């Protein structure tokens, strides 16, 4: 629960900080940064995606699932997955 409180505190702090530099530039108080074309950006190409088992073992995903009352074992059963030992 401490991790959830820390995340919520950070989000709350960001919400109360007001508009960031992008909003300031949008109002015309500064030069707009150069933006790479979508094909040149870091997000233009998909990288390796984590396996579903890796996602299910992630602590943040676990918190979200717990909040939504989703049981990992039941989700694995519905998806037809078997729990695999983690590689260390």
N, C-alpha and C positions, 0 to 999 in steps of 0.2 A: 504494500500500500504506500510505502514511502516513495517508491518510484513514480507511482501515479500522481501523488501529491506534488512531487517535483516537476513533473511534466505539466500539470495543470497550473502550477505557479509560474512556470516559464511562459506558457501560453497567455496567461492573464497579464503578465508583465509586458509582453509584446503587444497585446491589445490596448493596453493603457499608454503605451509609448507614443501613440499617434502615428500619423503617416510617415513612411520612410522616405528615403532619398528619391525613389521613383515617383512618388506622389508630388514631391516638391518640384522635380523636373517637369512633370506634366503641367504644372501651373506656370511654367516658363521662367523659373528663377535660375536656371542653369542649363548648360548644354546637355543634350541627350547623349548617352554613351553610344558608341558604335555597336551595333548588334549584328552578329554573324548570321548569315543566311541559315535557314533551318537545316540544310544539307551539310553545313559546316559545323553545326553546334555539337556539343558533347552528347546531346540526347538524340541525335539523328539516327544512330545505329543502336540496335538492341544488343545488349551484352548477354552473357550467360545468365540464365535465370536460376534461382535456387530451386532445389527439389522441394516438393510439397512437404516432405518430412522435415526438412530444414526449417521451413516456415512454421510448421506446427510446433517445433521445439524452441522457437524464438520467444524470449520472455515477454516482449511487448505484445506479440500476437496472443500469447497465453492470457495476458491481462484483458485484452479485448474480448477474447472468447469467453473468459470467465464473466465479464460484465454482461455479455449477451447470453449467458447461461448455455454455452455450447460446450459439450463434453468432448475432449479430444478423441477418446476411444470411440464414441458414437459417430463422430465425423469420419474417423478412419473406417469404421464399419460401413457407413453409408457410401463411402468412396471406394470400398473394396481394397483398402490398403492394410498391410500388416506393419506393425512398428518394427523398424530396422534399428539395430544397434548403431549408435553414433560412432563415427570414425574420429579418433583422437590423434 
